[in-house]
Every structure is written in C-alpha cells, then in structure tokens.
C-alpha cells in the first residue's frame, strides 16, 4: 500500500482517496467535486503542458490543477499500471 498525492499518479492508475489536506475555499471546492475519503479515482490524462490533470471519480470526469491535486492524498494498492 503506497500513499502519494494525486499529482503523482500516472495515466490509467487507480487509487482510493485517503484524505484532503487543502484548507478553506479550496477544500470546499474539492469536496463539492466528490473528492472525499474512500472515493475511487482514476487518472485519465495530463494536458500538453502537464497542467491541468483529468480524473474520473464517481462516474464523471474532473480536471484539477497540479496545485490542487497535490493536496489530495491517495492509496494506490491494486492500482493498474
């Protein structure tokens, strides 16, 4: 079981959200998108300049800036490579 932040995932990798370390309005925005502990998330792709990053969570696609993704800690056990 490895813990890392969302910005470190590679395309196709799956993970489970462990915690969100953002504070204030950024934390609220992330929670409103469904990024809560226990949610399954898959990294889809990076933009050409590596920012933003696209994920699927709870059946829909979301994009996060790397600065936002770096505040979400995930567990990668059983992740696809």
N, C-alpha and C positions, 0 to 999 in steps of 0.2 A: 504494500500500500504506500503510494507516494503522494505527498501533498505539494502542490505548486499553485501558482496563480494562473488565471485564465489566459493572460497574455503569453504564457509559455507553452500552451497547448499547440499541437501541430494539426493541420487539416485531417479530418477523419477520426481524431481521438475523441473518446467519450470520457466523461468524468461525472462525479457527484459533487454538488456544491456542499462545502463544509461550513464556511462562514463568509460573511461580507464585512470587510474592515473599513469600508467607506463611512464617512460621517456626514451629518446634516442633509442638505438637499440631494447630494449625490447618492446617499444611502437610500433615501426615499425613492428616487428615480429608478435605481437598480431593483428595489423590491417591487415597485409597480410593474416592472417588466417580467416579473415572475422568477427572478433570481433569488431564491430563498434556500436555506439549508435543506438538503435532501433532494433537491431537484436534479434530474438527469440533464446533462448538457453536452452537446456535440459541437466541436469546432468545425465549421464548414470551409471557410477560406479567408485569406487576407487580401486587402486591397493592394493594388500595384505598389504603393509606397509603404506597405505593411501596416497602415493605419487608415481606417478602422478595421476591425475583425468581425466576421459574421459567425453567428452561432445558431443552433436550433435548441429551443428549450420549450417544454410543454406544448409541442406541436406547431410552433411558429418560429420564424426567423427574426433575429435581432442583430443589430450591429452596435458594437461598443468601441470607443477609443481605447487605445492601449492603456492610457492613464486610468480609465475606469475599470478595465479588465484586470489590471494589476491589484485591485482592491478585493477581488473575489478569489477566495482560496478553495481549491477543489481537491478531491481524492481521485486518483487515476487507476485504482485497481480494476483489472478487467477491461482496460481501455483498448480499443482497436488501434492497430498501427498501420 
